[in-house]
Amino acid sequence: MRAIAETPRLLLRELTIADAPAMCRLNADERMMRQLPVPADNSVAAERDRLARYIARAYRVDGFGIWATIWRETEEIIGRCGLRRQTLDDGEHVELTYQIASAWWGRGIATEAAGEIRDFAFSSLGLDRLIALILPDNIASRGVAEKIGMCYLREVTCDGQTFRLYEIEKGAGEQVSR
């Protein structure tokens, strides 16, 4: 399990199969998952299978992925945040994504994690641009994107759903305070 980034409050690390129970708890958070696809089978066994496939593909093939977001003080997994490949009508992009358990909302955690991921993507991975796809009514996620320096571009359709497309280019957000 490889640590990706750390902040004073958070540790971001690669997911492991042992994280299946924590991922099931996150999947059961109705407020957090309100705007995300919920797995049909949220059993620990099914989550272990999903994690095994995901780990083999994302980390090993892409070199990045969605990471466990851990509250350092208690070592509790409180979300999942990271990077994923996203194909839109104009080509392939790298999307910055963040999901924090609803019990932890309102503490600036998503902004803290997203800022670290942005910095990691630009400095360690050498990426030049990131996007975020945010449902139009998700005001909190739009605020996180803007706080880390992302700018709204336009609405796009992905997998039959309309999203607001945000982007940031390297150099544009490093000075943005979290």
N, C-alpha and C positions, 0 to 999 in steps of 0.2 A: 504494500500500500504506500503510494508515493504522495508526499505532501506537495501541493501545488503552490499555495500561498498562505500567508498568515497575516492577520491584523491583530491589534491588541485584544480584540474580543473573539475573533473567529479563526478557525483553521479550515482550509479547503484542501481536501485530499481525494484521491481516486476512490471510487466506490469499490467495495469487495462483496463477495457473495454473503459474507457474514452480516452485511448491512440489510439483508432482506427483511427482518422484522421491523427495523426502523423505516424502511421504504413503505412497508404495508401500513404503518401508522400514518405516514404522510399521505398515502393514497386515500386513507379513511377520513382525512381532514376535509370535510365538505366545503368549508369556506375557502380553503386554499385551492381545492380541486374544482371549484365551481366553474372555472373557465378552462379547464384542462381535461383531456380524455382520461377517464377512470378505467383501469383494467377490469375486464369482465370477471376475471378470477384474481382476487386480491389475497390469495393464500400465500403463506410463507414459501411453500414449495414452488408455486408458480412464479413468485418474485425471484427466487433463487435462479430459476431457469432463465427468466428475462435478464437478470443481472449477468449471468454467465455469457449469454449471447452478446449483450451490450459491451461488456468488458473486452471481449475478444475483438469486436469490431471497432469500437470507438477509440479506445486507448492505444490498441496495437496497430490499427490501420491509419486512423486520422492523426494520432498523436495528441489528442485532446478529447474532452468529452464533458459530461455533466459530472460534477463532483459533490461529494458529501460536504455539507456546510455544518460545521460543528461549533457549538458554544464552548469555548476553551475552558471556562471555569468549571463546567460540569462534564465535559466531554460528550455531551448529548448531541445527536444529529437533529438539527432544527430545520433543515431544508436541503435543497439540492440546487446548485447553481453551476454554470459553466458555459461551455461553448459547444455548438453543434453545427454540422453542415446543414444548409437549408437551400433548396432549389426553388427559385422563383422564375417567372416568365423571362427574365433577362439574364438568367444564368445561376451559377452556384455562388453562395455567400457563406460567411461564418456568422452565426447568430449568437449573441450573448443572451443567456436566459437565466432567470432566477425565480425560485419558488421557496418561500419561507412559510413555515407552519403558522397558522393564524394566531396562535397564542403568543407569538413573538412579534406580531405586527406593531408598528408605531414606534419602534426603537431605532430606526435607521439602519437596520441589519441588511436589508436588501441593497440599499445604497452602498454600504460598506463593502459587501461582497461583490457587487457589480463593478465598483471602482477598482478593486483588486484584480478582478478577472480582466477588465479592460487593460490595465497596466501589464499584466502577465501576457496577454495576447500580443500586445505591441512590443514589449521588451524581450520576452523569452521566446515567443513563437515567430516573431518578425512579421506579423500580419500588418497590413496597412489600413484595413477598414473592417469595421464590425457593423452588423445590423441588429435590430431588435424588432420582432413582430409582436404587437400588443393589440389586444381586442379593444375596440373603440371606447367601450364603457369602463375599462380598467384604469381609472384615473390614478390610482396609487402607482401602478407600474409605469405609466406615462411620466409621472413625477420623478421616479427613480431614474429613468432613461435621461430625462432632461438634467437632473442634478449631476450626472456623470459626464455631461457634455454632449449627449446625443441630440440630434436635430430631427424633427419630423420632416419626412419627404413627401409621402403620399399614401393613399390607401392602396392595398394590394389584396388579391385573393390567393389564398393558399389552402389546399385541401378543401375547397368549397366554402371557406370561411373568409370574411373580410377582416383585415388587420390594418392597423396604422403602422407604417414602416418608418423606423427611426434609423439613423446611421451616425457613426463617428469615424473620422479618419485619424490616423496616427498623428500625434502632436496637438490635436484639438482639445483633448480632455485631461491631459496629465496635470494641468494646473487647477482643475476644478476641485473645489473642496468637497469633502464628503460630509 
